[in-house]
Amino acid sequence: MLWHEKGGAGAPAILLLHGLGATAAVWKGVEHVLQERGIGRWIAPDLSGHGLSAPQSRYSIGSLASELAGLIQDEPEVYIVGHSLGAYLALALASGWFGVEAHGVVGLGPKIAWPEADVQGARELAARPVRWYPTAEEAWNRYRRVSGIDLASAPEEKWLRHGITQAEQGWRLSQDPRTFEVAGAPFASLAASARSALVLARGEHDAMVSNAELQLHCQDTHEIATAGHNAHVEKPAEIVSLLERLLQQ
């Protein structure tokens, strides 16, 4: 079962997909701007194995996208904004393979190059047991490192909601370590399969992907000045402006 929340009014429906290790809370700034500008209804889920959403037995782009399709299958007009892993999932949904249609996709900060060392590192992370922390503070600090949401860009707890969980053993990240199984998916195939309008973007200081890499897969690319990997947290208004460009098309 996917935990999700909704807001806004009217059309279109805007699906907001967070990255690996984060939760739907990272979209708070974007949701506020959407509400302020009166741009449709937004749907923000915690991906499977993250936040309050249930885990899967195995993780892949296909299995995650299949679950997400259920959130938008009855929507006549859908746009998707995805960050990092969320960008991969947005492209998968835009392919039409999962029985839904996307009118446009904004993909932000997808890691495109996957050297073998990076894939192997992700596999090792996926195989690790859950790590427990004696205090919430230690768990929150770890969550910030994993999600890349630092104090400077997101000082308030609202950006971190559902990031950690408490149990008898102590505190842990809500993320299922096995979600790292998705690493190394073929971005080129997904981008080529998308049947919607597409904008790819990155923060100027995002070390995970270059503008040159984005331009290999999309003619419409954008660089967000002074932002890092989590540009949707740092510059939410600019992300919404990219969405508006698609809506105007």
C-alpha positions as a LaTeX table, in Angstrom:
\begin{tabular}{lrrr}
\hline
Residue & $x$ (\AA) & $y$ (\AA) & $z$ (\AA) \\
\hline
Met1 & 0.00 & 0.00 & 0.00 \\
Leu2 & 1.33 & 3.41 & $-1.00$ \\
Trp3 & 0.94 & 6.21 & 1.52 \\
His4 & 0.22 & 9.48 & $-0.24$ \\
Glu5 & $-1.29$ & 12.88 & 0.29 \\
Lys6 & $-3.18$ & 15.21 & $-2.03$ \\
Gly7 & $-3.85$ & 18.92 & $-2.30$ \\
Gly8 & $-4.78$ & 21.71 & $-4.66$ \\
Ala9 & $-7.81$ & 21.89 & $-6.93$ \\
Gly10 & $-8.82$ & 21.55 & $-10.56$ \\
Ala11 & $-6.83$ & 20.10 & $-13.44$ \\
Pro12 & $-4.32$ & 18.78 & $-14.22$ \\
Ala13 & $-3.21$ & 16.15 & $-11.71$ \\
Ile14 & 0.49 & 16.54 & $-10.85$ \\
Leu15 & 2.30 & 13.47 & $-9.52$ \\
Leu16 & 5.36 & 14.37 & $-7.39$ \\
Leu17 & 7.95 & 11.57 & $-7.09$ \\
His18 & 10.83 & 11.84 & $-4.62$ \\
Gly19 & 14.28 & 10.33 & $-4.96$ \\
Leu20 & 15.94 & 7.29 & $-3.41$ \\
Gly21 & 16.15 & 7.58 & 0.37 \\
Ala22 & 13.80 & 10.56 & 0.71 \\
Thr23 & 10.04 & 10.86 & 1.32 \\
Ala24 & 7.14 & 12.89 & $-0.08$ \\
Ala25 & 7.95 & 15.63 & 2.46 \\
Val26 & 10.65 & 17.01 & 0.14 \\
Trp27 & 7.89 & 18.45 & $-2.05$ \\
Lys28 & 6.50 & 20.83 & 0.59 \\
Gly29 & 7.95 & 23.89 & $-1.12$ \\
Val30 & 6.75 & 22.82 & $-4.55$ \\
Glu31 & 3.28 & 22.06 & $-3.18$ \\
His32 & 3.12 & 25.53 & $-1.66$ \\
Val33 & 4.04 & 27.18 & $-4.98$ \\
Leu34 & 1.53 & 25.03 & $-6.88$ \\
Gln35 & $-1.17$ & 26.07 & $-4.41$ \\
Glu36 & $-0.12$ & 29.71 & $-4.63$ \\
Arg37 & $-0.23$ & 29.75 & $-8.42$ \\
Gly38 & $-3.41$ & 27.65 & $-8.64$ \\
Ile39 & $-1.88$ & 24.97 & $-10.84$ \\
Gly40 & $-4.05$ & 21.86 & $-10.54$ \\
Arg41 & $-4.07$ & 19.11 & $-7.94$ \\
Trp42 & $-0.92$ & 17.45 & $-6.62$ \\
Ile43 & $-0.40$ & 13.86 & $-5.47$ \\
Ala44 & 2.73 & 13.13 & $-3.42$ \\
Pro45 & 3.41 & 9.50 & $-2.40$ \\
Asp46 & 6.09 & 7.91 & $-0.26$ \\
Leu47 & 7.59 & 5.39 & $-2.70$ \\
Ser48 & 7.44 & 1.73 & $-1.71$ \\
Gly49 & 10.02 & 0.96 & 0.95 \\
His50 & 10.17 & 4.61 & 1.99 \\
Gly51 & 8.39 & 6.66 & 4.64 \\
Leu52 & 5.00 & 5.18 & 5.52 \\
Ser53 & 4.63 & 3.05 & 2.39 \\
Ala54 & 4.91 & $-0.72$ & 2.64 \\
Pro55 & 8.03 & $-2.51$ & 1.41 \\
Gln56 & 8.22 & $-4.78$ & $-1.62$ \\
Ser57 & 9.88 & $-8.19$ & $-1.74$ \\
Arg58 & 12.10 & $-6.98$ & $-4.62$ \\
Tyr59 & 12.61 & $-3.53$ & $-6.09$ \\
Ser60 & 12.88 & $-2.46$ & $-9.72$ \\
Ile61 & 11.82 & 0.52 & $-11.81$ \\
Gly62 & 8.99 & $-1.60$ & $-13.17$ \\
Ser63 & 7.68 & $-2.77$ & $-9.80$ \\
Leu64 & 7.72 & 0.76 & $-8.37$ \\
Ala65 & 6.09 & 2.27 & $-11.47$ \\
Ser66 & 3.39 & $-0.39$ & $-11.48$ \\
Glu67 & 2.32 & 0.60 & $-7.97$ \\
Leu68 & 2.38 & 4.29 & $-8.79$ \\
Ala69 & 0.15 & 3.78 & $-11.83$ \\
Gly70 & $-2.73$ & 2.99 & $-9.49$ \\
Leu71 & $-2.62$ & 6.53 & $-8.12$ \\
Ile72 & $-3.24$ & 8.15 & $-11.51$ \\
Gln73 & $-5.09$ & 5.55 & $-13.56$ \\
Asp74 & $-8.38$ & 7.45 & $-13.39$ \\
Glu75 & $-6.89$ & 10.88 & $-14.05$ \\
Pro76 & $-7.65$ & 12.32 & $-17.53$ \\
Glu77 & $-4.71$ & 14.76 & $-17.53$ \\
Val78 & $-1.48$ & 13.96 & $-15.68$ \\
Tyr79 & 1.90 & 15.67 & $-15.43$ \\
Ile80 & 4.76 & 14.13 & $-13.45$ \\
Val81 & 7.65 & 15.82 & $-11.66$ \\
Gly82 & 10.30 & 13.34 & $-10.55$ \\
His83 & 13.58 & 13.83 & $-8.73$ \\
Ser84 & 16.52 & 11.44 & $-9.16$ \\
Leu85 & 14.94 & 7.94 & $-8.87$ \\
Gly86 & 11.59 & 9.72 & $-9.28$ \\
Ala87 & 12.72 & 10.91 & $-12.73$ \\
Tyr88 & 13.29 & 7.29 & $-13.79$ \\
Leu89 & 9.83 & 6.36 & $-12.55$ \\
Ala90 & 8.25 & 9.33 & $-14.31$ \\
Leu91 & 9.77 & 8.22 & $-17.61$ \\
Ala92 & 8.60 & 4.65 & $-17.05$ \\
Leu93 & 5.04 & 5.84 & $-16.42$ \\
Ala94 & 5.21 & 8.11 & $-19.50$ \\
Ser95 & 6.01 & 5.09 & $-21.69$ \\
Gly96 & 2.43 & 3.86 & $-21.56$ \\
Trp97 & 3.60 & 0.41 & $-20.42$ \\
Phe98 & 1.69 & 0.69 & $-17.16$ \\
Gly99 & $-1.72$ & 1.62 & $-18.54$ \\
Val100 & $-1.55$ & 5.34 & $-17.81$ \\
Glu101 & $-0.82$ & 8.38 & $-19.96$ \\
Ala102 & 1.36 & 11.32 & $-18.96$ \\
His103 & 1.04 & 14.62 & $-20.82$ \\
Gly104 & 4.41 & 15.90 & $-19.60$ \\
Val105 & 7.39 & 15.04 & $-17.41$ \\
Val106 & 9.89 & 17.20 & $-15.56$ \\
Gly107 & 12.88 & 15.03 & $-14.63$ \\
Leu108 & 15.23 & 16.60 & $-12.09$ \\
Gly109 & 18.73 & 15.40 & $-11.26$ \\
Pro110 & 18.66 & 11.80 & $-12.53$ \\
Lys111 & 21.96 & 9.95 & $-12.15$ \\
Ile112 & 22.59 & 8.76 & $-15.71$ \\
Ala113 & 26.12 & 7.33 & $-15.64$ \\
Trp114 & 26.46 & 4.09 & $-13.65$ \\
Pro115 & 30.06 & 2.85 & $-13.54$ \\
Glu116 & 30.36 & $-0.74$ & $-12.35$ \\
Ala117 & 31.85 & 0.43 & $-9.04$ \\
Asp118 & 28.72 & 2.51 & $-8.35$ \\
Val119 & 26.41 & $-0.38$ & $-9.17$ \\
Gln120 & 28.42 & $-2.72$ & $-6.95$ \\
Gly121 & 28.33 & $-0.19$ & $-4.12$ \\
Ala122 & 24.55 & 0.04 & $-4.40$ \\
Arg123 & 24.25 & $-3.76$ & $-4.31$ \\
Glu124 & 26.30 & $-3.85$ & $-1.12$ \\
Leu125 & 24.03 & $-1.24$ & 0.46 \\
Ala126 & 20.97 & $-3.26$ & $-0.57$ \\
Ala127 & 22.37 & $-6.35$ & 1.14 \\
Arg128 & 23.07 & $-4.67$ & 4.47 \\
Pro129 & 20.77 & $-5.28$ & 7.43 \\
Val130 & 18.73 & $-2.42$ & 8.87 \\
Arg131 & 20.87 & $-0.24$ & 11.14 \\
Trp132 & 19.38 & 0.89 & 14.46 \\
Tyr133 & 20.33 & 4.07 & 16.32 \\
Pro134 & 19.98 & 4.66 & 20.08 \\
Thr135 & 18.63 & 8.21 & 19.67 \\
Ala136 & 16.36 & 10.03 & 17.24 \\
Glu137 & 19.02 & 12.70 & 16.74 \\
Glu138 & 21.51 & 10.14 & 15.41 \\
Ala139 & 18.88 & 8.69 & 13.09 \\
Trp140 & 17.88 & 12.13 & 11.79 \\
Asn141 & 21.53 & 13.01 & 11.14 \\
Arg142 & 21.93 & 9.80 & 9.15 \\
Tyr143 & 18.71 & 10.47 & 7.25 \\
Arg144 & 19.94 & 13.92 & 6.24 \\
Arg145 & 23.18 & 12.41 & 4.92 \\
Val146 & 21.41 & 9.67 & 2.96 \\
Ser147 & 18.77 & 11.97 & 1.47 \\
Gly148 & 21.14 & 14.89 & 0.93 \\
Ile149 & 18.76 & 17.27 & 2.72 \\
Asp150 & 21.07 & 19.46 & 4.77 \\
Leu151 & 20.19 & 22.02 & 7.44 \\
Ala152 & 21.00 & 24.96 & 5.18 \\
Ser153 & 18.44 & 24.05 & 2.52 \\
Ala154 & 15.78 & 22.47 & 4.78 \\
Pro155 & 16.08 & 23.55 & 8.43 \\
Glu156 & 12.51 & 22.64 & 9.43 \\
Glu157 & 11.28 & 19.16 & 10.35 \\
Lys158 & 8.44 & 19.34 & 7.81 \\
Trp159 & 10.97 & 18.54 & 5.06 \\
Leu160 & 12.00 & 15.33 & 6.86 \\
Arg161 & 8.62 & 13.85 & 7.77 \\
His162 & 8.45 & 10.02 & 7.75 \\
Gly163 & 12.22 & 9.79 & 7.28 \\
Ile164 & 12.85 & 7.74 & 10.42 \\
Thr165 & 10.92 & 5.14 & 12.43 \\
Gln166 & 10.97 & 4.14 & 16.09 \\
Ala167 & 10.65 & 0.58 & 17.41 \\
Glu168 & 11.82 & $-1.46$ & 20.41 \\
Gln169 & 15.35 & $-1.64$ & 19.00 \\
Gly170 & 15.62 & 2.13 & 18.80 \\
Trp171 & 15.45 & 4.39 & 15.74 \\
Arg172 & 16.06 & 3.49 & 12.09 \\
Leu173 & 15.69 & 5.07 & 8.68 \\
Ser174 & 12.28 & 4.33 & 7.22 \\
Gln175 & 13.92 & 3.43 & 3.93 \\
Asp176 & 14.21 & $-0.29$ & 3.20 \\
Pro177 & 17.93 & $-0.85$ & 2.35 \\
Arg178 & 16.86 & $-3.18$ & $-0.47$ \\
Thr179 & 15.53 & $-0.18$ & $-2.42$ \\
Phe180 & 19.12 & 0.29 & $-3.59$ \\
Glu181 & 18.42 & $-2.66$ & $-5.92$ \\
Val182 & 17.10 & $-0.14$ & $-8.48$ \\
Ala183 & 20.57 & 1.29 & $-9.11$ \\
Gly184 & 21.92 & 1.03 & $-12.64$ \\
Ala185 & 18.63 & 1.03 & $-14.54$ \\
Pro186 & 19.04 & 2.03 & $-18.23$ \\
Phe187 & 18.15 & 5.71 & $-18.39$ \\
Ala188 & 18.57 & 5.91 & $-22.17$ \\
Ser189 & 15.93 & 3.23 & $-22.77$ \\
Leu190 & 13.48 & 4.91 & $-20.42$ \\
Ala191 & 13.99 & 8.36 & $-21.93$ \\
Ala192 & 13.55 & 6.98 & $-25.45$ \\
Ser193 & 10.33 & 5.21 & $-24.48$ \\
Ala194 & 8.60 & 8.26 & $-22.98$ \\
Arg195 & 5.65 & 9.39 & $-25.10$ \\
Ser196 & 5.14 & 12.75 & $-23.39$ \\
Ala197 & 6.66 & 16.21 & $-23.52$ \\
Leu198 & 9.88 & 16.16 & $-21.50$ \\
Val199 & 12.08 & 18.64 & $-19.66$ \\
Leu200 & 15.26 & 17.45 & $-17.93$ \\
Ala201 & 16.90 & 19.69 & $-15.34$ \\
Arg202 & 19.72 & 19.76 & $-12.81$ \\
Gly203 & 21.03 & 22.02 & $-10.11$ \\
Glu204 & 24.12 & 23.94 & $-11.17$ \\
His205 & 26.19 & 22.22 & $-8.47$ \\
Asp206 & 24.68 & 18.73 & $-8.78$ \\
Ala207 & 27.63 & 16.33 & $-8.87$ \\
Met208 & 25.45 & 13.36 & $-9.90$ \\
Val209 & 24.67 & 14.46 & $-13.44$ \\
Ser210 & 26.03 & 16.98 & $-15.94$ \\
Asn211 & 24.12 & 19.15 & $-18.37$ \\
Ala212 & 25.92 & 17.41 & $-21.21$ \\
Glu213 & 24.52 & 14.06 & $-20.04$ \\
Leu214 & 21.00 & 15.47 & $-19.92$ \\
Gln215 & 21.33 & 16.89 & $-23.44$ \\
Leu216 & 22.07 & 13.42 & $-24.81$ \\
His217 & 18.51 & 12.40 & $-23.95$ \\
Cys218 & 16.43 & 15.57 & $-24.25$ \\
Gln219 & 16.46 & 18.74 & $-26.34$ \\
Asp220 & 14.80 & 20.76 & $-23.57$ \\
Thr221 & 17.21 & 20.95 & $-20.63$ \\
His222 & 17.58 & 23.49 & $-17.86$ \\
Glu223 & 20.20 & 24.30 & $-15.23$ \\
Ile224 & 19.03 & 25.79 & $-11.93$ \\
Ala225 & 21.54 & 28.38 & $-10.76$ \\
Thr226 & 23.27 & 27.93 & $-7.38$ \\
Ala227 & 21.26 & 24.76 & $-6.56$ \\
Gly228 & 22.61 & 21.31 & $-5.79$ \\
His229 & 21.14 & 17.82 & $-6.19$ \\
Asn230 & 17.98 & 18.70 & $-4.23$ \\
Ala231 & 17.03 & 21.71 & $-6.36$ \\
His232 & 13.33 & 21.09 & $-5.70$ \\
Val233 & 13.97 & 21.77 & $-2.01$ \\
Glu234 & 16.25 & 24.76 & $-2.61$ \\
Lys235 & 14.41 & 26.38 & $-5.54$ \\
Pro236 & 10.81 & 25.10 & $-5.61$ \\
Ala237 & 9.48 & 28.06 & $-7.62$ \\
Glu238 & 11.90 & 27.27 & $-10.46$ \\
Ile239 & 10.69 & 23.66 & $-10.59$ \\
Val240 & 7.10 & 24.83 & $-10.84$ \\
Ser241 & 8.11 & 27.24 & $-13.62$ \\
Leu242 & 9.50 & 24.28 & $-15.60$ \\
Leu243 & 6.17 & 22.52 & $-15.15$ \\
Glu244 & 4.37 & 25.63 & $-16.36$ \\
Arg245 & 6.45 & 25.55 & $-19.54$ \\
Leu246 & 5.06 & 22.11 & $-20.28$ \\
Leu247 & 1.52 & 23.20 & $-19.48$ \\
Gln248 & 1.83 & 26.07 & $-21.94$ \\
Gln249 & 2.81 & 23.65 & $-24.69$ \\
\hline
\end{tabular}
